[in-house]
Amino acid sequence: MASYDVIVIGAGPGGYVCAIRCAQLGLKTACVEGRDTLGGTCLNVGCIPSKAMLHASHLVHEAEHNFSAMGIGVAAPKIDWPQMLAYKDDVIGQNTKGIEFLFKKNKIDWLKGWGSIPEAGKVKVGDEVHEAKHIIIASGSAAASIPGAEVTIDEKIVVTSTGALDLPKIPKKMVVVGGGVIGLELGSVYARLGTEVTVIEFMDGIVPGADKEVARSFEKILKKQGLEIVTGAAVGKVETLKTKAKVSYKLRKDDSEHQIDADVVLVATGRVPFTEGLGLDALGVKLSPRGQIETDGHFRTSVPGVYAIGDAIAGPMLAHKAEDEGSAVAEMIAGQKPHIDYNLIPGVIYTTPEVASVGATEEKLKEAGRAYKVGKFSFMGNGRAKAVMQSEGFVKLLADKDTDRILGCHIIGPSAGELIHEICVAMEFGASAEDVARTCHAHPTFSEAVREAALACGDGAIHA
């Protein structure tokens, strides 16, 4: 029986970062992972492979629509689907092998297999039981099914994001159930590759919870790119036939019934905590009604010595949120006093254009009765954006009406996922819109649009 200071269950972004941070702080650490490779859903069948496919499909779109305008004459691109999948798999391999190298470098033991907690202070992997002063659950999440609908996911015709990243061929028609981040990213991949994509969303607009002005603009842009988007629709049944599927849905505005056929149906209705097989009931770990592990402000569960982080607990199911929690709980165990400001966790959708946000939306500020001002700047006024033919979208900065302190930022446009971090840092230090406006930004860059939005919170943008 091996004995450790810390055993982390799960080697996704939360788990592997937690294990590395524990080791850096001098704790004898092991990490349990049942996959053949480290990195969890994110590196193996989620964030990383989807970004590879988004990049490849974006280049196809550029070749088909923009090369000729730039004076680049090429034949129509031919899609070598097996090679594109091989490229995606190579990207996965590079990343997962990188985590394995970091484990060896930091002397972290990889306990290969699926873990359970038979009692506090012990973790069972296979037939072996290991002791640990601290156990950290970082077991991640699994794809959710369609609430209240008749559907069987076979990962062939009716797929989750996992199956959608490994289809044997590019489908002619795809229905995406769910207009959130995963559905829109993967839907846009296949739309660029020639698939007829229909997105069906239960709410009245895509990306529920996003700033509504951004969401409306985003929906218009995606429709212009060829995606069919049906909102306010409840899917009741997904019937799998021999080589296709039939999706039945009802429009909530008039209760009218509709059906649509597809070669592939992507179920992208969110994710749920994955805690199966851990033995939490017998252990006495409390769960919320949504199946999340309940924790206090220090990631402690109801069982002493057992902690939980990432998708398994409350909060946004984001890899970077899990990473921050992994570092924080490691530092807490080591006697430090870290802090995470959950209001400053950015969200990004990696379509083209990208969509990124941090802090409050305009709707939330209105709901709270907060006096605020808005600074907006369109990428149409940004020289760099026009030069690369990506001038759709805008930066929207929200600041306190009296103090000018930045309260939130929402960007739809080129490199939005990179641009948002300037505002994350600004908000971390309690900056005002004027602070950003008075900071010199290199020209020509996309980031100038952020500065212009900050200027618009004051006397006005220069290039508007």
BELHU-V565835 format. One record per pair of residues at least 4 apart in sequence whose ideal C-beta (glycine too) atoms are under 7 Angstrom apart, sorted by sequence separation. I is the first residue (numbers start at 1). J is the second residue. D is the distance in Angstrom with one decimal. If there is no record, write none. Layout:
i	j	d
I	J	D
I	J	D
//
This chain:
i	j	d
11	15	4.8
12	16	6.8
13	17	6.0
14	18	6.1
15	19	6.3
16	20	6.4
17	21	6.2
18	22	6.3
19	23	6.4
20	24	6.3
21	25	6.4
23	27	6.6
39	43	2.7
40	44	6.7
41	45	5.6
42	46	4.6
45	49	6.4
46	50	6.4
47	51	6.4
48	52	6.7
49	53	6.5
50	54	6.2
51	55	6.3
52	56	6.5
53	57	6.1
54	58	6.1
55	59	6.8
56	60	6.8
57	61	6.6
58	62	6.4
59	63	6.4
60	64	6.3
61	65	5.8
62	66	4.9
63	67	5.1
66	70	6.2
68	72	6.9
80	84	6.3
81	85	6.5
82	86	6.3
83	87	6.4
84	88	6.6
85	89	6.3
86	90	6.3
87	91	6.7
88	92	6.7
89	93	6.3
90	94	6.5
91	95	6.6
92	96	6.1
93	97	5.9
94	98	6.4
95	99	7.0
96	100	6.7
97	101	6.4
98	102	6.6
99	103	6.5
100	104	6.8
101	105	6.1
102	106	6.1
118	122	5.5
154	158	5.6
155	159	5.2
159	163	3.0
161	165	6.5
163	167	6.9
167	171	6.6
179	183	5.8
180	184	6.9
181	185	6.1
182	186	6.3
183	187	5.6
184	188	6.1
185	189	6.8
186	190	6.8
187	191	6.1
188	192	6.3
189	193	6.7
191	195	6.0
210	214	5.7
211	215	6.7
212	216	6.2
213	217	6.6
214	218	6.0
215	219	6.4
216	220	6.7
217	221	6.5
218	222	6.3
219	223	6.3
220	224	6.4
221	225	6.5
223	227	6.1
241	245	6.4
279	283	5.5
287	291	5.8
288	292	4.5
295	299	5.0
296	300	5.0
308	312	5.1
309	313	6.3
319	323	6.4
320	324	6.5
321	325	6.5
322	326	6.2
323	327	6.6
324	328	6.1
325	329	6.2
326	330	6.5
327	331	6.3
328	332	6.3
329	333	6.4
330	334	6.4
332	336	6.6
350	354	5.8
351	355	6.9
360	364	4.5
362	366	6.4
363	367	6.3
364	368	6.3
377	381	6.4
382	386	6.7
383	387	6.3
384	388	6.7
400	404	6.2
412	416	6.2
415	419	5.7
416	420	6.3
420	424	6.3
421	425	6.3
422	426	6.3
423	427	6.0
424	428	6.4
425	429	6.7
427	431	6.7
431	435	4.0
433	437	6.1
434	438	6.0
435	439	6.7
441	445	6.2
444	448	7.0
447	451	6.9
448	452	6.2
449	453	6.5
450	454	6.6
451	455	6.4
452	456	6.4
456	460	6.0
460	464	6.7
10	15	3.8
11	16	4.7
22	27	4.3
33	38	5.9
39	44	5.5
41	46	4.4
42	47	4.3
43	48	4.9
62	67	6.4
67	72	4.0
68	73	6.7
79	84	6.7
103	108	4.3
117	122	6.8
124	129	4.9
125	130	6.8
146	151	5.2
153	158	5.1
155	160	6.8
159	164	5.0
178	183	4.2
179	184	6.3
190	195	3.8
201	206	5.5
203	208	4.6
210	215	4.6
222	227	4.6
240	245	5.2
241	246	6.4
250	255	6.1
251	256	5.0
275	280	5.6
280	285	4.0
287	292	6.5
295	300	6.0
301	306	4.7
308	313	5.0
316	321	5.4
331	336	3.9
349	354	6.4
360	365	5.2
365	370	4.4
385	390	5.3
386	391	4.9
399	404	5.2
400	405	4.6
411	416	4.0
426	431	3.8
431	436	6.4
443	448	6.2
455	460	6.5
456	461	4.4
23	29	4.8
42	48	6.4
117	123	5.8
118	124	5.3
145	151	5.9
152	158	6.4
153	159	6.8
191	197	4.4
223	229	5.9
239	245	6.4
250	256	6.9
287	293	6.1
288	294	5.6
295	301	5.8
301	307	6.4
311	317	4.6
315	321	6.0
332	338	6.6
348	354	6.4
349	355	4.2
379	385	4.1
385	391	4.4
399	405	6.3
441	447	5.2
455	461	4.7
8	15	4.9
22	29	4.4
37	44	6.0
67	74	5.7
103	110	5.7
122	129	5.5
123	130	5.1
151	158	6.4
153	160	6.1
155	162	6.3
156	163	6.8
176	183	4.4
190	197	5.7
205	212	6.8
222	229	6.4
238	245	5.8
239	246	4.5
250	257	5.5
251	258	6.8
280	287	6.8
287	294	6.5
294	301	6.8
300	307	5.7
301	308	5.5
331	338	4.5
365	372	4.8
399	406	5.3
400	407	5.9
441	448	5.0
455	462	6.4
115	123	5.2
116	124	5.0
122	130	7.0
145	153	6.7
155	163	3.6
207	215	4.8
285	293	6.2
286	294	4.5
293	301	5.9
294	302	6.6
299	307	4.5
348	356	4.6
399	407	6.0
411	419	5.6
456	464	6.7
35	44	6.4
115	124	6.7
122	131	5.8
123	132	6.1
206	215	5.9
238	247	5.3
248	257	7.0
249	258	5.5
299	308	6.3
347	356	6.9
382	391	6.8
397	406	6.6
398	407	4.7
411	420	5.9
426	435	6.5
452	461	4.1
8	18	5.2
19	29	5.2
115	125	5.1
121	131	6.0
187	197	4.8
205	215	5.1
219	229	5.9
299	309	5.7
328	338	4.3
346	356	6.1
347	357	5.3
398	408	4.3
426	436	5.6
441	451	4.6
452	462	6.5
8	19	4.7
63	74	6.0
118	129	7.0
121	132	6.4
176	187	4.4
205	216	6.7
207	218	6.6
237	248	4.4
248	259	5.2
311	322	6.5
327	338	6.9
346	357	6.7
380	391	4.9
398	409	6.9
409	420	6.4
452	463	6.0
19	31	4.3
64	76	6.8
113	125	4.3
123	135	6.0
187	199	5.6
206	218	6.6
235	247	6.1
236	248	5.2
247	259	6.8
310	322	3.3
328	340	5.6
346	358	4.3
362	374	7.0
379	391	4.7
397	409	5.2
439	451	6.9
452	464	6.8
64	77	6.5
113	126	4.5
206	219	5.2
236	249	6.4
246	259	5.9
247	260	5.1
295	308	5.4
309	322	6.1
379	392	6.6
396	409	6.9
63	77	4.6
111	125	4.6
205	219	6.6
235	249	4.6
236	250	6.2
344	358	6.1
379	393	5.0
396	410	4.5
409	423	4.1
436	450	6.8
437	451	6.1
16	31	6.6
184	199	6.9
234	249	6.1
246	261	5.6
247	262	6.5
293	308	4.1
310	325	6.0
325	340	6.7
344	359	6.9
379	394	6.3
436	451	6.3
6	22	4.7
15	31	6.1
174	190	5.4
183	199	6.1
233	249	4.7
234	250	5.2
275	291	7.0
285	301	4.9
286	302	4.3
309	325	3.9
324	340	5.2
343	359	6.1
378	394	4.6
395	411	5.0
60	77	5.3
143	160	3.7
233	250	6.8
244	261	5.7
245	262	5.5
285	302	5.8
309	326	5.6
377	394	6.2
406	423	6.4
437	454	3.9
117	135	6.1
143	161	6.4
233	251	5.4
234	252	6.2
244	262	6.3
247	265	6.0
273	291	5.0
275	293	6.7
284	302	6.4
285	303	5.4
295	313	5.2
376	394	5.6
377	395	5.1
394	412	6.4
395	413	7.0
436	454	3.9
437	455	4.6
60	79	6.9
111	130	6.8
171	190	6.8
232	251	6.1
233	252	6.8
244	263	5.4
272	291	5.9
273	292	5.2
284	303	5.6
293	312	5.1
376	395	6.9
393	412	3.8
394	413	6.6
11	31	5.2
170	190	6.8
179	199	5.1
232	252	4.8
245	265	4.7
273	293	6.9
283	303	5.7
292	312	6.7
293	313	5.2
309	329	5.7
376	396	5.1
393	413	3.3
406	426	5.7
6	27	5.1
8	29	7.0
161	182	5.2
174	195	5.1
176	197	6.4
232	253	5.6
285	306	6.5
292	313	5.4
392	413	6.8
406	427	5.3
433	454	4.5
437	458	6.2
5	27	4.0
11	33	3.8
16	38	5.9
164	186	5.0
173	195	6.8
179	201	3.2
184	206	6.6
292	314	5.2
307	329	5.3
374	396	6.5
375	397	4.3
5	28	4.6
6	29	4.8
7	30	4.9
8	31	4.6
9	32	4.7
10	33	6.7
16	39	6.8
170	193	5.2
172	195	6.6
173	196	4.7
174	197	5.1
175	198	5.1
176	199	4.6
177	200	5.4
178	201	6.5
206	229	6.4
4	28	5.0
5	29	6.6
8	32	7.0
170	194	6.5
171	195	5.3
172	196	6.4
321	345	5.2
374	398	6.0
375	399	6.9
390	414	4.0
433	457	3.7
434	458	6.1
4	29	6.3
7	32	6.5
15	40	6.7
161	186	6.2
170	195	6.1
175	200	6.4
206	231	6.7
320	345	6.9
405	430	6.2
406	431	5.9
422	447	6.4
433	458	6.7
4	30	5.0
205	231	5.7
288	314	6.9
299	325	6.5
372	398	5.4
373	399	5.5
388	414	6.7
406	432	6.6
11	38	4.4
12	39	6.7
13	40	6.4
179	206	3.6
180	207	6.3
204	231	5.5
238	265	5.5
315	342	6.4
318	345	6.6
372	399	6.5
405	432	5.5
406	433	5.8
419	446	6.0
423	450	6.9
11	39	6.6
12	40	2.3
56	84	5.5
179	207	6.6
180	208	7.0
199	227	6.0
203	231	6.6
204	232	4.9
372	400	6.1
373	401	5.1
385	413	6.7
404	432	3.9
419	447	5.7
422	450	5.7
11	40	5.8
12	41	6.0
13	42	5.0
199	228	7.0
316	345	6.2
318	347	6.7
372	401	5.5
385	414	5.5
404	433	5.3
10	40	6.4
12	42	5.6
197	227	5.1
198	228	4.3
199	229	4.7
200	230	4.9
201	231	4.8
299	329	4.5
371	401	3.9
404	434	5.6
56	87	6.5
146	177	5.7
197	228	6.8
199	230	6.9
202	233	6.6
316	347	6.9
371	402	6.5
415	446	5.0
419	450	5.6
198	230	6.6
201	233	6.8
202	234	5.6
414	446	5.3
200	233	5.0
365	398	6.4
399	432	6.8
188	222	6.9
191	225	6.3
298	332	5.6
379	413	4.4
399	433	4.3
52	87	6.5
53	88	5.8
191	226	5.2
200	235	5.9
372	407	6.1
379	414	6.8
52	88	4.5
191	227	5.3
362	398	6.3
397	433	5.9
413	449	6.8
188	225	7.0
275	312	6.1
353	390	6.4
184	222	6.9
273	311	6.0
360	398	6.3
49	88	4.9
52	91	4.3
188	227	6.8
273	312	4.7
353	392	5.6
187	227	6.0
271	311	6.6
353	393	4.8
49	91	6.7
365	407	6.5
48	91	6.2
49	92	5.4
48	92	6.1
271	317	5.4
48	95	5.4
360	407	5.0
361	408	6.3
44	92	6.0
359	407	5.6
360	408	4.0
43	92	6.4
200	249	5.7
359	408	3.1
361	410	6.9
179	229	6.7
358	408	6.5
359	409	6.3
358	409	5.6
43	95	4.8
44	96	6.6
179	231	6.8
357	409	6.8
43	96	5.4
357	410	4.6
404	457	6.8
395	449	4.8
356	411	4.9
395	450	5.4
39	95	6.1
397	453	4.3
39	96	4.6
355	412	4.9
396	453	6.6
397	454	5.7
38	96	5.5
177	235	5.3
375	433	6.1
395	453	4.0
399	457	4.9
37	96	4.0
353	412	5.5
39	99	5.3
353	413	5.0
356	416	3.9
384	444	4.1
397	457	5.8
38	99	4.1
353	414	6.0
354	415	6.5
355	416	5.9
356	417	5.0
383	444	4.4
384	445	5.6
385	446	6.1
38	100	5.5
198	260	6.1
354	416	3.8
358	420	5.6
384	446	5.5
353	416	6.6
354	417	4.9
356	419	6.8
357	420	6.9
356	420	3.9
382	446	6.4
38	103	6.9
358	423	5.8
358	424	5.3
382	448	6.0
350	417	6.4
382	449	4.7
348	416	7.0
359	427	6.0
348	417	3.9
358	427	6.7
379	449	5.7
381	452	6.9
175	247	5.0
348	420	7.0
377	449	5.2
346	420	4.9
346	421	6.9
377	452	3.8
377	453	4.3
31	108	5.8
33	110	6.4
88	165	6.9
376	453	6.0
30	108	6.7
346	424	5.6
375	453	4.5
29	108	5.0
30	109	4.1
31	110	5.9
32	111	4.6
33	112	6.8
34	113	5.6
375	454	5.9
377	456	5.7
31	111	6.8
34	114	4.0
158	238	5.7
186	266	6.1
344	424	5.6
375	455	7.0
376	456	5.8
30	111	5.2
32	113	6.9
85	166	6.8
375	456	3.5
20	102	5.9
24	106	6.6
158	240	5.8
186	268	7.0
375	457	3.4
381	463	4.2
16	99	5.3
23	106	3.9
32	115	3.7
157	240	5.4
183	266	6.5
344	427	5.5
381	464	5.8
23	107	6.3
344	428	5.9
373	457	5.6
377	461	5.1
23	108	5.2
175	260	5.9
183	268	3.3
20	106	5.4
149	235	5.1
154	240	6.7
182	268	4.4
149	236	5.5
150	237	4.4
151	238	4.1
157	244	6.8
158	245	5.8
175	262	4.1
377	464	6.1
20	108	6.9
81	169	6.2
149	237	6.1
152	240	6.4
157	245	5.2
173	261	6.7
174	262	5.6
177	265	6.6
180	268	6.4
19	108	5.0
81	170	5.7
146	235	5.3
149	238	6.6
173	262	4.6
174	263	6.7
177	266	6.9
173	263	5.2
174	264	4.8
175	265	4.8
176	266	4.7
177	267	5.2
178	268	3.8
180	270	6.6
32	123	6.4
79	170	6.7
172	263	5.5
177	268	6.4
178	269	4.3
171	263	3.8
174	266	6.3
176	268	5.8
177	269	6.0
178	270	7.0
32	125	5.5
171	264	4.4
167	264	6.5
41	140	5.6
30	130	6.6
40	140	5.4
164	266	5.0
159	264	6.2
9	115	4.5
157	264	6.1
158	265	4.8
159	266	5.7
160	267	5.7
161	268	6.5
157	265	6.8
158	267	6.5
53	165	6.7
9	123	6.7
79	193	6.1
153	267	6.1
46	161	6.5
50	165	6.5
7	123	4.8
45	161	6.8
49	165	5.1
151	267	6.7
45	162	4.5
18	136	5.7
18	138	6.0
45	165	6.0
146	267	6.0
145	267	6.4
147	269	6.9
7	130	6.1
15	138	3.4
146	269	5.3
14	138	4.2
143	267	6.8
7	132	4.0
144	269	5.3
4	130	6.5
6	132	6.1
9	135	6.9
12	138	6.3
144	270	4.7
4	131	7.0
5	132	7.0
9	136	6.9
144	271	5.7
1	129	5.8
2	130	4.8
3	131	4.4
4	132	4.6
5	133	5.3
6	134	4.7
7	135	5.4
8	136	4.7
9	137	5.2
10	138	3.8
12	140	4.7
143	271	5.8
144	272	4.8
1	130	6.4
5	134	6.6
9	138	6.3
10	139	4.5
142	271	6.4
1	131	6.1
6	136	6.4
8	138	5.7
9	139	5.8
10	140	5.7
141	271	4.0
142	272	6.0
54	185	6.2
61	192	4.6
141	272	6.0
57	189	4.7
60	192	5.6
141	273	5.5
142	274	4.4
221	353	6.6
60	193	6.4
141	274	5.3
58	192	6.8
140	274	5.3
50	185	5.7
54	189	5.8
57	192	3.9
139	274	5.2
50	186	6.4
53	189	4.8
57	193	5.5
139	275	5.8
218	355	5.7
139	278	6.5
137	278	6.7
214	355	6.4
211	357	6.4
210	357	6.5
213	362	6.9
211	361	4.2
211	362	5.9
212	363	6.0
137	293	6.3
116	277	5.9
117	278	5.9
118	279	6.3
116	278	5.5
117	279	5.4
114	277	5.9
116	279	4.5
188	351	4.8
185	349	6.4
184	349	6.2
185	350	5.8
117	283	5.4
185	351	5.9
184	351	5.9
181	349	5.1
137	306	6.9
135	305	6.3
137	307	6.8
140	310	6.2
141	311	3.6
134	305	5.8
135	306	4.9
136	307	4.6
137	308	4.2
138	309	5.3
140	311	4.9
221	392	5.7
133	305	6.7
138	310	5.1
140	312	6.6
134	307	6.7
136	309	6.5
139	312	5.2
138	312	6.9
137	312	5.7
141	317	5.6
217	393	6.8
214	396	6.7
120	303	5.4
213	396	6.8
120	304	6.2
121	305	5.9
138	322	6.9
120	305	5.1
211	396	6.7
120	306	6.2
138	326	6.6
117	306	6.7
136	329	6.0
218	412	5.7
217	412	5.7
214	410	4.8
214	412	5.2
134	333	5.3
211	410	4.2
9	278	7.0
47	319	5.6
42	319	4.7
18	309	6.6
58	352	5.3
14	309	4.8
14	310	3.3
54	350	5.4
12	310	6.8
51	350	5.8
21	326	6.4
25	330	6.1
13	319	4.0
17	323	4.5
21	327	4.7
25	331	6.9
27	333	6.9
27	334	6.6
14	322	3.0
18	326	3.2
22	330	4.4
13	322	4.9
14	323	6.2
17	326	4.0
18	327	7.0
21	330	3.8
25	334	4.1
12	322	6.7
13	323	4.9
17	327	6.0
21	331	6.8
14	325	5.9
15	326	6.7
18	329	6.2
14	326	4.4
18	330	5.3
66	389	5.2
6	333	6.6
//
